[in-house]
Amino acid sequence: MADVDLLVVGGGINGAGIARDAAGRGLSVLLVEQDDLASHTSSASTKLIHGGLRYLEYGEFRLVREALIERERLLAIAPHIIWPLAFVLPQAQSPRPAWMVRLGLFLYDHLGGRRRLPATQTIDLARDPRGAGLKPGQSRAFVYADCWVEDSRLVVLNARDAANRGADIRTRTRLIAARREGDRWHATIADANGTARVTARALVNAAGPWVAEVLARIPGTHRDRGVRLVKGSHIVVPRVYGGDHAFLLQNPDRRVVFAIPYEGAFTLIGTTDEPWQGPPGRAIIDAAETAYLIDTVNRYFARSVTAADIVWTYSGIRPLYDDHAASASAVTRDYVLDLDAAEGAAPLLSVFGGKITTYRKLAEHALERLSATFPLAGGDWTAAAPLPGGGMPHGDFAAFDAALATARPGLPRALLHRLARAYGTDADTLLGGARSVADLGRHFGGGLYAAEVEYLVAHEWARTAEDILYRRSKLGLHVPGGTAAALDAWLAESGT
C-alpha cells in the first residue's frame, strides 16, 4: 500500500500544477488521471495565455489582473511553448463603441504591471499590412498583445517537473473510491493491471468536468459548490489571411471569436460557448456551432470559408464555477477552492472553475488552503522556476533556436525549429548523438521520427498515436493518411 502526503485526482492543468508545486515543497505526491494527461479540457482551449479582455465587461477585475500578472510569469518560465502574439481588434462591426473598447484596453495595459509586452496601438486597416485579407470597409482597429501557449504541452511539462521532483504520475488510472479514517484518506485506484490501495494525508479533487462525480464517490463530503459545464468548440481551416498576427472578431450578439495562425498552414477559429447538459464526456462540435464560427469568419474576411474547408475540429467541456449567470458566455472564469476539513479529519480540497492562464497561481492558493495539514511545506517557488526545457539563457528562444541549428547542421532546419519549440533545451536529450535524419530511426511522416516517439514514451507518458499526434504535438494535421494506425502498430510491437 502506497502512503503519500497528497493524492491528486485529475491530470489536467490544475492537477498537474498542484502536483508540481507540492512536490517542489518536499511533499510526497501521487497524481492519478483516468485517461491521458490533458486529454480533455486542457487540450481543448483556444491556446492563449491572456488576461481575458472580454472579462472586463463582466467586472472580473481581480481575475483579469491576476491573469495579466501570470501571463508574463509564464512567458518567462516556458519561453519555448509560450510566445507573444499580436491581436488585431477591428471596430467597423463592433457592437461596442470605440471609446469603451479603448478604455478596456487601457485597463488591460495597466492592470497587470505589463513589462515585456507592447502597449495597445491604433491602426488604419486600409493602410496597415495587418488589414490584408479583410473585406473592404474595415478602417480603424486596435492592436494589443497577449501570448500563445501549446496547452497540452504545458500540462505535460508541469507533470514532468513534478515527477522530476519525486511525484508519482499515473495516467490511465482511476480513483474508484475514497474514505476518511481519522487524519488519513484510504483510497482505491485502478489501472489496466487491477486495483491498488493508497493512503494520503490530503486529497485534491482536480477532476475538471468530473469534479462532482469524484465527490459522489466519497461518502460524507459536503457539496455546497456547483459546477456548470460549458462546451467550447474550434475549427481549423486553411489559412484565410497572411501574417503572424491574430484577430479578435466581435459579433452582433456581443460574443467574440478568435482567428489565429495555426501550425503554419492553417487558421484556428473559436471558440463557442454552449451549455452542456449531459454527463461529462468526449465532446464534438455540432452543426450550429460550425455555422456560427463560419459566419463569423465570413463576416470579416475576403476569403469565404465553408464547412468543406474544415480540416479538423476539437471541442472541450469547461468546468466553470456555477455563479448562476444567465448565459454561458457570462459565467465567471474565476476559480473557487472548496476545502472540506473538519478538525482532526483528513482534508479534501475540490477545485471548481479556473482557466489555463491562472493555473500556477491556483496551485499556490491550493497549497495555502492546505497549510494547516502541511505547515512545514516550503514557500512559493514556481513563479521563477523554469519548466522543463525552458531554462535557456535569458529566456531567449531565438538565440537557442539558432544555436541548435548551428550545432546540428546535418538535420533539417524546420525539424530542429519544431523540436526547439516543443522541447526547448530538452531537444538535445531527444536528439542524442543524431547528426542526420538517418540517425533518428523510422520516419512516420510529417517530420515524426522514431527517436521522438521513443522520447515521448520514455519521458512524457505517451502510449497511443493520439497521445503523440494530437496532444504531445499537432503532427496529426501534417502526417499522411494511415499514420495513426501505423504508429499504434509500432507502439504495440515495441511493448509500450
C-alpha positions in Angstrom: 0.0 0.0 0.0 1.4 3.4 -1.0 1.4 6.1 1.5 1.7 9.8 0.4 1.2 13.3 1.6 -1.0 14.3 -1.3 -3.3 12.3 -3.6 -4.3 14.5 -6.6 -7.1 13.3 -8.8 -7.0 14.8 -12.3 -4.3 15.2 -14.9 -5.3 18.4 -16.5 -3.6 21.7 -16.0 -4.8 22.3 -12.4 -4.0 18.8 -11.2 -0.5 18.9 -12.8 0.2 22.4 -11.5 -0.8 21.4 -7.9 1.3 18.2 -8.1 4.3 20.2 -9.3 4.0 22.9 -6.6 3.5 20.3 -3.9 6.4 18.1 -5.0 8.7 21.1 -5.1 7.8 21.9 -1.5 9.1 18.4 -0.5 5.7 16.7 -0.2 5.2 13.2 -1.5 2.6 13.3 -4.3 0.6 10.7 -6.3 -1.4 12.0 -9.2 -3.9 9.8 -11.0 -5.6 10.6 -14.3 -8.2 8.3 -15.8 -7.1 9.0 -19.4 -4.0 10.7 -20.8 -2.6 13.9 -19.5 -4.6 16.9 -20.8 -6.9 14.6 -22.7 -10.0 16.7 -22.1 -10.5 20.4 -21.3 -6.8 21.3 -21.0 -6.1 20.4 -24.6 -9.3 21.9 -26.0 -8.6 25.6 -25.1 -8.0 28.4 -27.6 -4.4 28.1 -26.6 -3.9 31.5 -25.2 -2.1 32.8 -22.1 -4.2 36.0 -21.7 -5.8 38.3 -19.2 -9.2 37.8 -20.8 -10.1 41.2 -22.3 -13.8 40.4 -22.5 -14.0 39.5 -18.8 -13.6 43.3 -18.0 -17.1 43.7 -19.4 -18.4 41.5 -16.6 -16.4 43.3 -13.9 -13.9 40.5 -13.4 -11.1 42.9 -12.5 -9.4 40.7 -9.9 -9.3 37.7 -12.3 -8.0 39.8 -15.2 -5.3 41.4 -13.1 -4.1 38.0 -11.7 -4.1 36.6 -15.3 -2.2 39.5 -16.7 0.5 39.1 -14.0 0.6 35.4 -14.7 0.9 36.0 -18.4 4.4 37.4 -18.1 5.5 35.0 -15.4 4.6 32.0 -17.6 6.2 33.6 -20.6 9.4 33.8 -18.6 9.4 30.2 -17.3 8.4 28.5 -20.6 9.7 30.6 -23.5 9.7 27.5 -25.8 6.0 26.8 -25.6 4.7 30.3 -24.9 5.4 33.4 -27.0 3.9 36.8 -27.6 1.1 37.2 -30.2 -0.4 40.5 -31.5 -4.2 40.7 -31.7 -6.0 43.0 -34.2 -9.4 44.1 -33.0 -11.4 45.7 -35.9 -14.0 48.3 -35.0 -16.1 48.5 -38.1 -18.6 45.9 -36.9 -18.2 46.4 -33.2 -21.4 46.3 -31.1 -19.4 48.3 -28.5 -18.5 52.0 -29.0 -14.8 52.6 -29.8 -14.3 54.6 -26.6 -15.5 51.7 -24.5 -13.1 49.3 -26.2 -10.2 51.7 -25.9 -10.9 52.2 -22.2 -11.0 48.4 -21.7 -7.6 48.1 -23.5 -6.2 50.9 -21.3 -7.1 49.0 -18.3 -5.7 45.8 -19.9 -2.4 47.5 -20.4 -2.1 48.7 -16.9 -3.9 46.3 -14.5 -1.1 43.7 -14.5 2.1 45.7 -14.4 3.0 44.9 -18.1 6.7 44.8 -18.7 7.7 42.7 -21.7 4.7 43.0 -24.0 3.9 46.1 -26.1 1.1 48.6 -25.3 -2.0 48.9 -27.3 -1.9 50.9 -30.5 -4.5 52.2 -33.0 -4.0 51.4 -36.7 -5.7 52.2 -40.0 -6.6 48.8 -41.6 -6.7 50.3 -45.0 -3.1 51.2 -44.8 -1.6 48.8 -42.3 -0.5 45.4 -43.8 -2.3 43.7 -40.9 -5.5 44.7 -42.7 -4.7 42.5 -45.7 -7.2 39.7 -46.1 -10.2 41.6 -44.5 -13.2 42.6 -46.5 -13.2 46.2 -47.8 -14.7 48.8 -45.5 -12.6 48.0 -42.4 -11.0 51.1 -41.1 -9.8 51.6 -37.5 -8.6 48.8 -35.4 -6.8 48.4 -32.1 -3.8 46.1 -31.7 -2.9 44.6 -28.3 -0.7 41.8 -27.1 -1.2 38.5 -25.3 0.5 35.2 -25.5 0.1 31.9 -27.3 0.7 28.5 -25.5 0.9 24.9 -26.5 -1.7 24.0 -23.9 -1.4 20.2 -23.7 2.4 20.5 -23.6 2.1 23.0 -20.7 0.3 20.2 -18.8 2.8 17.6 -19.6 5.8 19.8 -18.6 4.2 20.5 -15.3 3.7 16.8 -14.8 7.3 16.2 -15.8 8.7 18.7 -13.4 6.5 17.2 -10.7 7.9 13.8 -11.5 11.5 15.2 -11.6 10.9 16.4 -8.0 9.6 13.0 -6.8 5.9 12.9 -7.7 4.4 9.6 -8.9 2.3 10.4 -12.1 0.0 7.6 -13.2 -2.1 8.0 -16.3 -4.9 5.8 -17.3 -5.6 5.3 -13.6 -8.9 6.0 -11.9 -9.9 6.8 -8.4 -12.5 4.1 -7.6 -13.4 5.1 -4.0 -12.0 7.0 -1.0 -13.0 7.3 2.6 -11.6 9.1 5.6 -10.2 7.2 8.6 -9.2 9.9 11.1 -6.4 12.0 9.6 -5.8 9.8 6.6 -7.6 9.1 3.3 -7.8 5.5 2.3 -8.3 5.3 -1.5 -8.7 2.6 -4.1 -7.3 3.3 -7.5 -7.4 1.1 -10.6 -5.5 0.8 -13.9 -5.2 -1.9 -16.6 -3.3 -4.2 -14.1 -6.0 -4.1 -11.4 -6.7 -2.2 -8.2 -4.3 -0.8 -5.6 -4.7 0.8 -2.2 -3.3 4.3 -1.3 -3.3 6.3 1.9 -2.8 10.0 1.9 -2.8 12.9 4.3 -4.8 15.1 2.0 -6.9 14.6 -1.2 -7.2 17.1 -4.0 -10.1 16.8 -6.4 -8.9 18.5 -9.6 -11.0 16.3 -11.9 -12.3 19.2 -14.0 -15.7 18.3 -15.6 -15.7 15.2 -13.4 -15.3 17.1 -10.1 -18.9 16.4 -9.0 -18.6 12.7 -10.0 -15.5 12.3 -7.8 -17.3 13.9 -4.9 -20.1 11.4 -5.4 -17.6 8.5 -4.8 -16.6 9.9 -1.5 -19.0 9.5 1.4 -19.6 12.2 4.0 -18.4 15.2 1.9 -20.3 18.4 1.7 -21.3 19.6 -1.7 -22.3 23.2 -1.5 -20.4 24.3 -4.6 -21.7 23.7 -8.1 -20.1 23.3 -11.5 -21.5 24.5 -14.7 -20.4 22.6 -17.8 -20.0 24.7 -21.0 -18.9 23.3 -24.3 -16.3 25.3 -26.4 -15.6 24.2 -30.0 -13.0 25.2 -32.5 -12.5 24.7 -36.3 -9.2 24.6 -38.2 -9.2 25.7 -41.9 -6.5 26.5 -44.4 -5.1 30.0 -43.8 -7.6 32.7 -44.5 -5.1 35.6 -44.2 -1.4 36.2 -44.1 0.8 37.4 -41.3 1.7 36.2 -37.8 -1.0 38.3 -36.0 -4.3 37.1 -34.7 -7.8 38.7 -34.9 -10.4 39.2 -32.2 -13.7 39.4 -34.0 -16.7 40.9 -32.4 -20.2 39.6 -33.2 -23.6 41.3 -33.1 -24.5 39.1 -30.1 -21.5 40.7 -28.3 -19.6 37.4 -28.2 -16.1 37.3 -29.6 -14.3 34.8 -31.8 -10.5 34.5 -32.3 -8.9 33.8 -35.6 -5.3 32.7 -35.0 -2.4 31.5 -37.2 -2.0 27.8 -36.5 0.6 25.2 -37.4 2.0 27.2 -40.3 -0.6 26.4 -42.9 -3.9 26.9 -41.0 -6.1 29.3 -39.2 -7.7 28.3 -35.8 -11.1 29.7 -35.2 -13.0 29.7 -31.9 -14.5 29.4 -29.5 -18.2 28.8 -28.9 -19.9 28.9 -25.5 -22.8 26.3 -25.4 -24.4 24.8 -22.3 -23.5 21.1 -21.8 -26.5 19.3 -20.3 -25.3 15.7 -20.2 -22.7 14.0 -18.0 -19.0 14.8 -18.7 -17.5 13.0 -21.7 -15.9 13.4 -25.1 -17.4 16.5 -26.8 -17.8 17.1 -30.6 -18.8 20.2 -32.4 -22.4 20.4 -33.7 -23.8 22.0 -36.8 -25.0 25.2 -35.1 -21.5 25.8 -33.7 -19.9 25.2 -37.0 -22.2 27.6 -38.7 -21.6 30.2 -36.1 -17.9 30.1 -36.5 -18.0 30.1 -40.3 -20.5 33.0 -40.3 -18.1 35.0 -38.1 -15.2 34.4 -40.3 -17.1 35.3 -43.5 -18.4 38.5 -41.9 -14.9 39.8 -41.7 -12.6 38.1 -44.2 -12.5 38.4 -48.0 -11.8 34.7 -48.4 -15.0 32.8 -47.8 -14.9 29.6 -45.7 -17.4 26.7 -46.0 -17.8 23.5 -43.9 -15.9 21.7 -46.7 -12.8 23.7 -45.9 -12.6 22.4 -42.3 -9.6 20.1 -41.8 -10.0 19.5 -38.1 -12.3 20.3 -35.2 -11.9 19.9 -31.5 -14.3 20.6 -28.6 -13.9 20.6 -24.8 -16.1 20.9 -21.8 -15.2 23.7 -19.5 -16.0 23.0 -15.8 -16.9 26.6 -14.7 -17.8 27.5 -11.2 -21.6 27.9 -11.2 -22.3 31.6 -10.4 -25.8 31.3 -11.8 -25.1 33.7 -14.7 -27.9 33.9 -17.3 -25.8 32.9 -20.3 -22.9 30.5 -20.8 -20.7 33.4 -22.1 -21.2 35.4 -18.9 -20.3 32.6 -16.4 -17.2 33.5 -14.4 -13.8 32.0 -15.4 -12.6 32.6 -11.9 -11.8 29.6 -9.7 -13.1 28.5 -6.3 -11.2 26.2 -3.9 -13.6 24.4 -1.6 -11.9 22.9 1.5 -13.7 20.2 3.4 -11.6 19.8 6.6 -13.3 19.1 9.9 -11.0 19.3 12.9 -8.9 16.2 13.1 -10.1 14.8 9.8 -8.1 14.4 6.6 -8.8 17.4 4.3 -10.4 17.3 0.9 -9.8 20.2 -1.5 -12.0 20.5 -4.6 -11.2 22.8 -7.5 -14.1 24.5 -9.3 -13.5 26.5 -12.4 -10.3 28.3 -13.4 -8.6 29.0 -16.7 -5.2 27.8 -18.1 -3.5 31.2 -17.6 -4.1 31.2 -13.8 -3.2 27.5 -13.1 0.1 28.3 -11.4 -1.5 30.8 -9.0 -4.4 28.4 -8.4 -1.8 25.8 -7.3 -0.2 28.3 -4.9 -3.6 29.1 -3.4 -4.4 25.3 -3.1 -1.2 24.7 -1.1 -2.1 27.8 1.1 -5.5 26.3 1.8 -3.8 23.0 2.9 -1.2 24.8 5.1 -2.9 23.5 8.3 -2.0 20.0 7.2 1.4 20.8 5.7 2.7 23.6 7.9 6.4 22.8 7.1 6.0 22.8 3.4 8.4 25.2 1.6 7.3 28.6 0.4 6.1 29.7 -3.0 8.7 28.8 -5.6 7.1 28.2 -9.0 6.9 31.8 -10.3 10.6 31.8 -11.2 11.5 28.2 -11.7 11.6 27.2 -15.4 9.5 24.4 -16.7 11.5 21.5 -18.3 13.1 22.8 -21.5 12.6 26.4 -20.5 15.9 27.1 -18.8 17.6 28.7 -21.8 19.9 31.7 -21.2 17.9 34.9 -20.5 14.8 33.1 -21.8 16.0 33.9 -25.3 14.3 31.3 -27.5 15.5 32.8 -30.8 19.1 32.5 -29.7 18.6 29.0 -28.5 16.9 28.0 -31.7 19.7 29.4 -33.8 22.3 27.7 -31.7 20.6 24.3 -32.1 20.6 24.7 -35.8 24.3 25.6 -35.8 25.2 22.6 -33.6 23.4 20.1 -35.9 23.8 21.3 -39.5 23.0 17.8 -40.9 19.4 17.9 -39.6 16.6 19.8 -41.4 16.2 23.3 -40.1 12.4 23.1 -40.0 12.6 19.9 -37.9 15.1 21.5 -35.5 12.8 24.5 -35.1 9.8 22.4 -34.3 11.7 20.3 -31.8 13.1 23.5 -30.2 9.6 24.9 -29.8 8.2 21.7 -28.4 11.1 20.6 -26.1 13.3 23.6 -25.6 16.6 22.6 -24.1 15.4 19.0 -23.8 15.6 18.8 -27.6 19.3 17.8 -27.1 18.3 14.9 -25.0 15.8 13.8 -27.6 18.2 14.0 -30.4 21.1 12.4 -28.6 24.0 11.9 -31.0 21.9 12.3 -34.2 23.7 14.2 -36.9 21.4 13.2 -39.8 17.8 12.0 -40.3 19.1 8.5 -40.7 20.1 8.6 -37.1 16.5 9.3 -36.0 15.1 6.0 -36.9 11.9 5.2 -38.7 10.1 8.2 -40.3 6.3 8.1 -39.8 5.7 11.1 -42.0 5.3 14.8 -41.3 8.7 15.0 -39.6 7.9 12.5 -36.9 10.8 10.0 -36.4 11.1 7.0 -34.0 13.6 8.9 -31.8 10.9 11.4 -30.9 8.3 8.7 -30.3 10.7 6.8 -28.0 11.4 10.0 -26.1 7.7 10.7 -25.6 7.1 7.2 -24.4 10.0 7.3 -22.0 9.6 10.8 -20.7 6.1 12.1 -21.3 3.7 9.2 -20.6 2.7 8.8 -24.3 1.1 5.5 -25.1 -1.0 5.9 -28.2 -0.9 7.6 -31.6 -3.5 10.1 -30.4 -1.3 11.0 -27.4 1.6 11.7 -29.8 -0.2 13.2 -32.9 -2.7 15.4 -31.1 -1.5 16.2 -27.6 2.3 16.0 -27.4 2.2 17.6 -30.8 -0.2 18.6 -33.6 1.5 16.5 -36.2 -1.8 14.8 -36.9 -2.5 17.8 -39.1 0.6 17.2 -41.2 1.2 13.4 -41.4 -0.2 11.3 -44.3 -3.3 9.1 -44.0 -2.7 5.9 -42.2 0.0 7.3 -39.9 -2.0 6.8 -36.8 -2.7 3.2 -37.5 1.0 2.6 -38.4 2.1 4.4 -35.2 -0.2 2.4 -33.0 1.0 -0.8 -34.5 4.7 0.2 -34.0 3.9 1.2 -30.3 2.2 -2.2 -29.8 5.2 -4.1 -31.3 7.6 -2.1 -29.1 5.6 -3.1 -26.0 4.5 0.3 -24.8 
